[in-house]
Amino acid sequence: MTFDISKDSLVIWSNVAIALLFVPAYMYLGETFKYFVSPYIIYMVWSKDPRYFPALIIHIIPGSTISSLILLTCLIMVISKMGSVYQYRLRGLFLLAILPALIFIGQIFIKIFYLNNTFIEIVSSLSFYLGLFPFFYGVIVSKKVNNQIWESILIVLFLLTIMMFLPNTQIKFRGYWFSFPLFVVIFVSIINGQFRNGLNNSILLISLLFILLIIILKEIELKFTLIFSATVSITILFFYYFRIKILLSWLTKLRLIVLGILVTILIIISSSSYNGKYRNYEELSLFDMESPLEYFIYKALGDRGVLWRGGWDFMVQEKLIWPPNEVPDYSFVNSSGVNIEGVNFGMHNLGLELMRNYGFVVGGIIILVYVLMITRSGRVFSLNYQNVYVLIFAATVLGTGIVGGLVGQFPLMSTFSFLLMGIAGMIYGKSFDSD
């Protein structure tokens, strides 16, 4: 990383500064301000210039109008550049990703003329689906992505995490669920000399500072999903460097979807017989667990499993084949045996949540596309790829994408998908540098 004021640096950091100034404005100046700056946001996406990517990460923080606008612009831009997408052997994946749009078009008319939904309400209801298209955006801009872009993304993720932990701040940076495993992977690269070769010393320093920050603030936002994501990310990188190809292939190939389905089914079935003593494990951290194994079993069966079983039983009972006009509530029996009704929060499993939002058919197509996109990042591990930034980001995309898809739904949420799927597309595009 150089500190000379080059044209590229000026473009990157001037737009990052503007984006940081806009964050409080988004919060306090309302929709009028968002509409006013919309042309600027559209320009950054439409320009297909990765120098704007670090700034766009900041613009998705508040969610709602701006993040939806970014995702919608990605969709329109990608459609206008189908030829560029096809050059990367993505014709079949692109057509599969577009297929649900044919069904959503009819539903949009119903929502406009019969349910009187606003434009923002309609776009928000499609946010999980629109969250796929930053992948193609990332592919299109990948040729221009260099180490300066990777380092700029790392610095922005670090700064946003610091801002989130400042006293009295109202910033909720969901990208923390990506930055935590990312900086843990870099921290491991410091310990193991095999991984640090090629990393800028400044990046190593901020990674150390990141880990120090987490240790100091150990009671804040250090959850099971974060630890799990970091562990899987590190495992993937180790499998690559030690050439454990059989295990690596299960996490970087399409067979991942088979593994995910089997794990989900196993947890749903096992949760029906879970009789562990209920404890409020959500208040525990990694530093004060009395029994990590007990905690893991609870998270799998007593927390996620009961949700998945309740949601699945509801969808089967309601025969939720096609997208409903409104996302239905469901019920489940918790680990204490209490029946919880009228549940409207997510199912914490991306595949099941997509089916709840869009029905078995469309939801199934979207989760298939998602897995295909995430595993495309694994292409760099099947090649003799040397850029350590690409390898570290690829491991983090896979770790976060796998764990986030299995035990959460945040990978395709509007405040996260542009970050994860955009980087996934960049990595897949960069894999063609070795062809």
matplotlib code that plots the C-alpha trace (Angstrom):
import matplotlib.pyplot as plt

x = [0.0, 1.5, 0.7, 1.4, -1.6, -2.2, -5.3, -6.6, -6.1, -7.8, -10.9, -11.1, -10.6, -12.5, -15.6, -15.0, -14.9, -18.2, -19.8, -18.8, -20.4, -23.5, -24.1, -25.5, -27.3, -29.1, -30.2, -31.4, -32.4, -35.0, -36.1, -35.7, -32.0, -31.8, -33.6, -31.4, -28.1, -29.6, -28.0, -24.6, -25.1, -26.4, -23.4, -20.9, -22.5, -23.1, -19.5, -18.3, -15.3, -14.0, -12.5, -16.0, -16.6, -15.1, -17.4, -20.4, -19.8, -20.5, -23.6, -25.4, -25.0, -28.4, -30.3, -33.7, -33.8, -30.1, -29.1, -32.2, -31.2, -27.7, -29.0, -31.6, -28.9, -26.7, -29.5, -30.2, -26.5, -25.8, -28.7, -27.3, -23.9, -24.9, -22.1, -19.5, -21.0, -21.0, -17.3, -16.7, -18.6, -21.7, -24.4, -26.2, -25.9, -27.1, -30.2, -31.0, -30.7, -33.0, -35.6, -37.4, -37.8, -40.5, -42.6, -41.9, -43.1, -46.7, -46.6, -45.4, -48.5, -50.6, -48.8, -49.1, -52.7, -54.4, -52.2, -51.2, -47.6, -45.1, -42.1, -39.7, -41.9, -41.9, -38.1, -37.5, -39.7, -37.4, -34.1, -33.1, -33.4, -31.7, -28.9, -27.7, -26.8, -23.8, -22.0, -22.2, -21.3, -18.2, -17.3, -17.7, -15.3, -12.8, -10.3, -9.6, -9.3, -5.8, -4.1, -4.9, -8.6, -8.2, -6.3, -8.8, -11.6, -9.7, -9.1, -12.8, -14.0, -11.6, -12.7, -16.4, -15.9, -14.1, -17.0, -19.6, -17.8, -17.6, -19.6, -23.1, -22.9, -26.0, -24.2, -25.1, -22.5, -23.7, -20.5, -18.8, -20.0, -17.6, -14.8, -14.4, -13.6, -11.5, -9.2, -9.0, -7.7, -5.1, -4.1, -3.5, -1.4, 0.8, 1.3, 2.0, 4.6, 3.1, 0.1, 1.7, 3.9, 2.5, 0.5, 1.3, 2.8, 0.2, -2.6, -0.9, -0.8, -4.4, -5.3, -3.4, -5.2, -8.5, -7.9, -6.7, -9.9, -12.0, -10.1, -10.6, -14.3, -14.7, -18.3, -19.5, -20.8, -18.7, -21.3, -21.3, -21.8, -18.7, -16.5, -17.9, -17.4, -13.8, -13.1, -14.4, -12.5, -9.2, -9.9, -10.4, -7.1, -5.3, -6.8, -5.5, -2.0, -1.6, -3.2, -6.0, -8.0, -10.7, -11.9, -11.4, -13.6, -16.6, -16.4, -15.6, -17.7, -21.4, -21.5, -21.6, -25.4, -25.7, -23.7, -25.9, -29.1, -27.9, -26.8, -30.1, -32.2, -30.1, -30.5, -34.2, -34.7, -32.4, -34.0, -37.3, -35.6, -33.5, -34.1, -31.1, -31.5, -32.5, -29.9, -29.7, -26.6, -27.1, -25.6, -22.4, -19.2, -16.4, -14.4, -16.7, -18.3, -18.5, -19.0, -18.3, -19.7, -22.9, -23.1, -22.6, -25.3, -27.7, -27.1, -27.6, -30.6, -32.1, -31.8, -31.6, -33.1, -36.4, -36.8, -36.1, -38.5, -41.3, -40.9, -40.6, -43.7, -45.6, -44.5, -45.4, -48.8, -49.6, -48.2, -46.1, -45.2, -45.2, -44.3, -46.9, -48.1, -46.9, -44.3, -46.3, -45.7, -45.0, -44.8, -42.3, -41.8, -38.7, -36.2, -38.2, -41.3, -43.2, -45.1, -44.2, -46.8, -46.9, -43.2, -42.2, -38.4, -36.2, -35.7, -31.9, -31.3, -31.0, -32.6, -35.6, -36.0, -35.9, -38.7, -40.7, -40.4, -40.7, -42.2, -40.5, -39.9, -38.6, -36.8, -35.2, -33.9, -32.5, -30.6, -29.2, -28.0, -26.5, -24.5, -23.3, -22.1, -20.4, -18.6, -17.4, -15.1, -13.5, -12.2, -9.0, -8.2, -8.2, -5.7, -2.1, -3.2, -0.5, -2.2, -2.6, -5.3, -7.5, -6.9, -7.7, -10.8, -11.9, -11.6, -13.6, -16.3, -16.7, -16.5, -19.0, -21.2, -21.4, -22.0, -24.2, -26.3, -26.6, -27.3, -28.5, -30.0, -27.8, -25.7, -28.5, -29.9, -29.7, -27.2, -24.8, -25.2, -23.4, -20.3, -20.3, -21.6, -19.7, -16.4, -17.4, -17.8, -14.5, -12.7, -14.3, -13.4, -9.8, -9.5, -9.4, -6.1, -4.5, -6.3]
y = [0.0, 3.4, 6.7, 8.9, 10.8, 9.1, 9.6, 6.2, 7.0, 10.4, 8.7, 6.0, 8.1, 11.2, 9.1, 7.2, 10.5, 11.6, 8.3, 8.6, 12.1, 10.8, 8.1, 10.5, 12.4, 9.2, 8.7, 12.2, 14.0, 11.4, 10.2, 13.5, 13.5, 9.9, 10.8, 13.9, 11.8, 8.9, 10.0, 10.0, 6.5, 5.2, 6.7, 4.9, 1.6, 2.2, 3.3, -0.3, 1.1, -0.9, 2.3, 3.2, -0.2, 0.8, 3.8, 1.8, -0.5, 2.5, 3.6, 0.3, 0.6, 2.4, -0.1, 0.8, 3.1, 3.5, -0.2, -1.2, 1.3, -0.1, -3.7, -2.6, -0.7, -3.8, -5.8, -3.3, -2.7, -6.5, -7.1, -4.3, -6.0, -9.6, -10.1, -9.2, -11.7, -14.5, -14.0, -15.6, -18.8, -17.6, -17.8, -20.7, -19.2, -15.8, -17.3, -19.3, -16.2, -14.2, -16.9, -15.9, -12.4, -13.7, -14.8, -11.7, -9.4, -10.7, -10.4, -6.8, -5.9, -7.4, -5.5, -2.2, -2.4, -4.6, -4.2, -0.6, -1.2, 1.6, 1.2, 1.0, -1.7, -3.8, -3.5, -4.3, -7.4, -8.5, -7.7, -11.3, -11.9, -8.7, -9.6, -12.1, -9.6, -7.8, -11.1, -10.3, -6.7, -8.0, -10.2, -7.2, -4.9, -7.7, -6.9, -3.5, -4.9, -4.7, -4.9, -1.2, -2.0, -5.0, -2.9, -0.1, -2.5, -3.8, -0.3, 0.7, -2.5, -1.7, 1.9, 0.9, -1.6, 1.0, 3.4, 0.8, 0.3, 4.0, 5.1, 6.5, 5.6, 4.5, 2.9, -0.8, -2.1, -5.6, -5.9, -6.7, -10.3, -10.3, -8.2, -10.3, -13.6, -11.7, -10.1, -13.3, -15.0, -12.3, -12.5, -16.3, -15.3, -13.3, -16.3, -18.7, -17.4, -19.3, -17.0, -13.6, -13.5, -10.8, -8.9, -5.2, -4.5, -1.8, -4.4, -6.7, -3.8, -3.0, -6.7, -6.8, -3.7, -5.3, -8.4, -6.3, -4.3, -7.5, -8.7, -5.5, -5.3, -9.1, -8.8, -7.0, -8.7, -11.9, -14.5, -18.1, -17.3, -15.1, -17.7, -20.4, -18.3, -17.5, -21.2, -22.3, -19.6, -20.5, -24.2, -23.6, -21.7, -24.5, -27.2, -25.2, -24.7, -28.2, -29.6, -31.5, -31.5, -34.0, -32.0, -28.7, -29.9, -30.3, -26.6, -25.2, -27.2, -27.7, -30.7, -28.0, -27.8, -31.5, -31.1, -28.1, -30.0, -33.1, -31.0, -29.0, -32.2, -33.8, -30.8, -30.6, -34.3, -34.2, -31.1, -32.9, -35.0, -32.3, -32.1, -30.1, -27.9, -24.4, -21.7, -18.2, -18.9, -15.7, -13.8, -15.9, -15.2, -17.4, -16.3, -17.5, -20.7, -23.5, -26.1, -25.3, -28.6, -28.1, -24.6, -25.9, -28.5, -26.0, -23.6, -26.4, -28.1, -25.9, -22.6, -23.1, -26.6, -25.7, -22.7, -24.6, -27.4, -25.0, -23.0, -26.1, -27.8, -24.5, -24.2, -27.9, -27.5, -24.3, -25.8, -22.7, -23.6, -20.1, -16.6, -15.4, -11.8, -11.2, -13.1, -15.3, -15.7, -19.1, -20.8, -23.1, -25.0, -23.7, -25.7, -25.2, -26.8, -23.5, -22.9, -19.5, -18.3, -15.4, -15.4, -12.9, -12.8, -14.8, -18.5, -18.2, -20.6, -18.9, -21.7, -22.0, -18.2, -17.9, -20.5, -18.7, -15.4, -16.8, -20.3, -23.7, -23.3, -19.8, -20.0, -23.2, -21.7, -18.7, -20.8, -22.9, -19.8, -18.5, -21.7, -21.7, -18.1, -18.7, -21.8, -20.0, -18.2, -21.5, -21.6, -19.8, -22.8, -25.2, -23.0, -22.1, -18.7, -16.6, -13.4, -13.7, -11.0, -12.9, -16.2, -14.6, -12.8, -16.1, -18.1, -15.5, -15.3, -19.1, -19.2, -16.4, -17.6, -21.2, -20.4, -17.4, -19.4, -22.3, -20.6, -17.2, -15.2, -12.1, -13.1, -11.9, -9.0, -5.6, -4.3, -7.1, -8.7, -6.0, -6.6, -10.4, -11.1, -8.2, -9.6, -13.1, -12.0, -10.1, -13.2, -15.4, -12.9, -12.7, -16.5, -16.0, -14.1, -17.6, -19.0]
z = [0.0, -1.0, 0.5, -2.5, -3.7, -7.0, -9.1, -8.0, -4.3, -4.7, -6.3, -3.7, -0.6, -1.7, -2.3, 1.0, 2.8, 1.1, 2.0, 5.7, 5.7, 4.2, 6.8, 9.5, 6.8, 5.7, 9.3, 10.1, 6.8, 5.7, 2.3, 0.6, 1.0, -0.2, -3.4, -3.9, -3.8, -5.8, -9.2, -7.5, -6.2, -9.5, -11.2, -9.0, -9.7, -13.4, -14.0, -13.4, -11.6, -8.5, -7.1, -6.0, -4.3, -0.9, -0.8, -1.8, 1.1, 3.4, 1.5, 2.2, 6.0, 6.6, 4.4, 3.0, 0.0, -0.8, -0.4, -2.5, -5.1, -5.3, -5.7, -8.3, -10.3, -10.2, -11.8, -14.6, -15.3, -15.4, -17.8, -20.1, -20.0, -20.5, -23.1, -20.5, -18.1, -20.7, -21.3, -17.9, -18.6, -16.7, -19.3, -17.6, -14.1, -15.3, -17.0, -13.9, -11.8, -14.1, -14.2, -10.9, -12.3, -14.7, -11.8, -9.8, -12.6, -12.3, -8.6, -8.8, -10.7, -8.0, -5.3, -7.2, -8.3, -5.6, -2.5, -3.1, -2.2, -2.7, -5.0, -2.0, -0.4, -3.5, -4.0, -0.3, -0.6, -3.4, -1.5, -1.0, -4.7, -5.8, -3.4, -6.0, -8.7, -7.1, -7.9, -11.6, -10.9, -9.2, -12.2, -14.6, -12.6, -11.7, -14.5, -12.8, -9.3, -8.0, -4.6, -3.9, -4.2, -1.8, 0.7, 0.5, 1.2, 4.2, 5.6, 5.1, 6.9, 9.8, 10.1, 10.0, 12.7, 14.9, 14.3, 15.3, 18.6, 19.5, 22.5, 21.8, 18.1, 16.2, 13.4, 12.9, 10.5, 9.4, 7.3, 10.7, 10.0, 7.1, 8.6, 11.7, 10.0, 7.4, 9.9, 12.0, 8.8, 8.3, 11.9, 11.4, 8.4, 10.8, 13.0, 10.1, 7.7, 4.8, 4.8, 5.3, 2.2, -0.1, 2.5, 3.0, 6.5, 7.1, 6.6, 9.0, 11.5, 11.3, 11.6, 14.8, 16.0, 15.0, 17.1, 20.0, 19.8, 19.9, 22.9, 24.8, 23.8, 24.2, 25.5, 22.4, 19.3, 19.5, 18.7, 17.7, 14.0, 13.9, 15.5, 13.2, 10.1, 11.0, 11.8, 8.4, 6.6, 8.3, 7.6, 3.9, 3.7, 5.5, 3.3, 0.3, 1.5, 2.8, -0.4, 1.3, -1.9, -1.0, 2.0, 0.2, -2.6, -0.3, 0.6, -2.8, -5.2, -5.9, -3.6, -0.9, -1.4, -0.8, 2.4, 3.5, 2.9, 4.8, 7.8, 7.8, 7.7, 10.4, 12.7, 12.1, 12.9, 15.9, 17.4, 17.9, 20.6, 22.1, 25.8, 27.0, 30.0, 28.7, 29.4, 28.0, 25.9, 23.9, 26.9, 26.9, 25.0, 23.8, 26.8, 29.6, 28.2, 30.7, 28.1, 24.4, 23.3, 25.3, 23.8, 20.3, 20.7, 22.0, 19.1, 16.6, 18.1, 20.8, 19.0, 15.2, 14.9, 16.6, 14.4, 11.2, 12.2, 13.0, 9.8, 7.6, 9.1, 8.5, 4.9, 4.2, 5.9, 3.9, 0.6, 0.0, -3.6, -5.1, -3.7, -1.3, -1.6, 2.0, 4.0, 6.4, 10.1, 11.5, 14.9, 16.7, 19.9, 21.7, 23.7, 26.9, 25.3, 24.9, 21.7, 20.2, 17.7, 15.3, 14.6, 11.9, 12.3, 10.0, 10.2, 10.4, 7.5, 4.2, 2.1, 4.4, 4.7, 0.9, 0.6, 3.3, 1.3, -2.2, -2.0, -2.5, -6.3, -6.5, -3.1, -4.2, -7.4, -5.6, -2.9, -5.8, -7.6, -4.3, -3.7, -7.3, -6.9, -3.6, -4.7, -7.9, -5.5, -4.8, -8.3, -7.2, -5.0, -7.9, -9.7, -8.9, -7.8, -6.0, -4.9, -1.2, -1.0, -3.4, -1.5, 1.9, 0.5, -1.2, 2.0, 3.9, 1.2, 1.4, 5.2, 5.7, 2.8, 4.1, 7.7, 7.1, 4.7, 7.1, 10.4, 9.3, 6.4, 6.4, 3.3, 1.0, 3.2, 1.5, 4.2, 3.5, 0.0, -2.0, 0.1, 0.1, -3.4, -5.0, -3.6, -4.5, -8.1, -8.1, -6.9, -9.5, -12.2, -10.9, -11.2, -15.0, -14.6, -14.5, -17.5]

ax = plt.figure().add_subplot(projection="3d")
ax.plot(x, y, z, "-o")
ax.set_aspect("equal")
plt.show()
